[in-house]
Amino acid sequence: MSVYELYKEVIKTGNFVVSEMEERIETVYAAGKITAEQRAELLIMADDYAKDSVQVDIVSMLADLEARVAKLEAKGVVVWTSGHATAKGETVLYDVNKDGTLEYCRYDGVKASTALSPGKISGWVVLDAEGGQIIATLEKDDEGKVIIVPVTTLEA
């Protein structure tokens, strides 16, 4: 089996990172083990057969997320976890919609603090990305599910 045929078989599996495969193809081309036409065909195949799930670098994404959370926590904003007693006026990060995106939430309720998750009792608001302006309130729908209700402002 030639180098060209071997690469074709490997590419057909889809189990590779495109950038790494492209580098390997360029290396075997530079070494004179495949022709310019074979190189072009392999590069096109690599693009066509690549599986998206293999391209995602989960470890890198987790490291990035950890760095971002650490930066926020350094500012005094913590990610809300079960049992966290949130003081009145405290801002926390919480995934209200359970979509993987953390929202800035602040408890402005009547109690001095609450250990209930954001939105379980009245008084929770959602803040903008800078964590300052109120952009929504957290309320319960008819089924008791916590929802984000945007705050509308009237311009004078």
C-alpha positions in Angstrom: 0.0 0.0 0.0 1.4 3.4 -1.0 1.6 6.4 1.3 -1.1 8.0 -0.8 -3.5 5.0 -0.4 -2.7 4.8 3.3 -3.7 8.5 3.9 -6.9 8.0 1.9 -7.9 5.1 4.1 -7.1 7.0 7.3 -9.0 10.1 6.1 -12.1 8.1 5.2 -12.4 7.2 8.9 -12.9 10.9 9.8 -11.0 10.3 13.1 -8.5 13.1 12.9 -7.9 16.7 13.6 -8.0 18.6 10.3 -5.1 20.9 11.0 -2.9 17.9 12.1 -3.8 15.9 9.0 -3.1 18.9 6.7 0.3 19.2 8.3 1.0 15.5 7.8 -0.1 15.7 4.1 2.2 18.7 3.6 5.1 16.8 5.2 4.7 13.7 3.0 4.4 16.0 -0.1 7.5 17.9 0.9 9.3 14.6 1.3 8.3 13.7 -2.2 6.2 10.7 -1.2 3.0 12.0 -2.9 2.4 14.1 -6.0 1.0 17.6 -6.2 -2.3 16.1 -7.5 -2.4 13.6 -4.7 -1.7 16.3 -2.2 -4.6 18.4 -3.5 -7.0 15.4 -3.4 -6.0 14.4 0.1 -6.4 18.0 1.4 -9.9 18.1 -0.1 -10.8 14.7 1.3 -9.5 15.8 4.8 -11.9 18.7 4.7 -14.8 16.6 3.5 -14.4 13.6 5.8 -13.5 15.4 9.1 -15.9 14.7 11.9 -16.9 17.8 13.8 -16.8 16.0 17.1 -13.1 15.3 16.7 -12.3 18.9 16.0 -13.4 20.2 19.4 -10.6 20.5 21.9 -12.6 19.9 25.2 -9.5 20.3 27.4 -8.7 23.7 25.9 -12.3 24.8 26.2 -12.4 23.7 29.9 -9.1 25.5 30.6 -10.5 28.7 29.0 -13.7 28.4 31.0 -11.8 27.9 34.2 -9.7 31.0 33.5 -12.8 33.1 32.9 -14.5 31.9 36.0 -11.4 32.5 38.1 -11.2 36.0 36.7 -14.8 36.6 37.7 -14.4 35.1 41.1 -11.4 37.4 41.6 -13.8 40.3 41.2 -15.9 38.8 44.0 -18.5 37.2 41.7 -19.0 33.5 42.4 -20.8 30.8 40.4 -23.9 29.9 42.4 -23.8 26.4 43.7 -26.4 24.5 45.6 -26.5 25.6 49.3 -24.8 29.0 48.6 -26.3 31.6 50.9 -26.7 34.7 48.7 -26.7 37.9 50.6 -29.1 40.7 49.6 -27.3 42.8 47.0 -24.8 40.0 46.1 -24.2 39.2 42.4 -23.7 35.6 41.4 -23.3 33.7 38.1 -26.1 31.2 37.4 -27.3 29.3 34.4 -30.9 30.2 34.6 -32.0 28.6 31.3 -29.8 25.6 31.7 -28.3 26.3 28.3 -24.6 26.4 29.4 -24.5 30.2 29.6 -24.0 31.8 33.0 -26.0 35.0 33.6 -25.2 37.6 36.2 -27.9 37.4 38.8 -28.4 39.6 41.9 -30.6 39.1 44.8 -32.5 42.2 45.7 -35.3 40.6 47.7 -36.7 41.4 51.1 -34.7 38.8 53.1 -31.2 39.5 54.3 -30.0 36.3 52.4 -31.3 33.2 50.7 -29.9 29.8 50.0 -32.5 29.1 47.4 -31.3 29.1 43.8 -31.8 32.3 41.7 -35.4 32.8 40.8 -36.9 30.3 43.3 -38.1 33.3 45.4 -38.9 36.8 44.2 -36.3 39.5 44.3 -33.8 38.1 41.7 -32.7 40.2 38.8 -30.5 39.6 35.8 -27.7 42.0 35.1 -25.9 43.0 31.8 -22.6 41.5 30.8 -20.7 44.1 32.9 -22.8 43.0 35.9 -24.2 46.5 36.6 -27.5 47.3 34.8 -30.7 45.3 35.4 -31.9 43.9 32.1 -34.4 41.3 33.4 -36.1 39.8 36.4 -36.3 36.1 37.3 -39.9 35.0 37.7 -41.8 31.7 37.7 -44.1 30.7 34.9 -47.4 28.9 35.4 -45.6 25.6 35.8 -43.2 26.9 38.4 -40.2 27.0 36.0 -37.9 30.0 36.5 -37.9 32.2 33.4 -36.1 35.4 32.4 -38.4 38.4 31.9 -36.7 41.3 30.1 -37.1 44.7 31.7 -38.4 47.3 29.3 -37.4 50.9 29.8 -39.4 53.9 28.5 -37.5 56.7 27.0 -38.6 60.2 27.9 
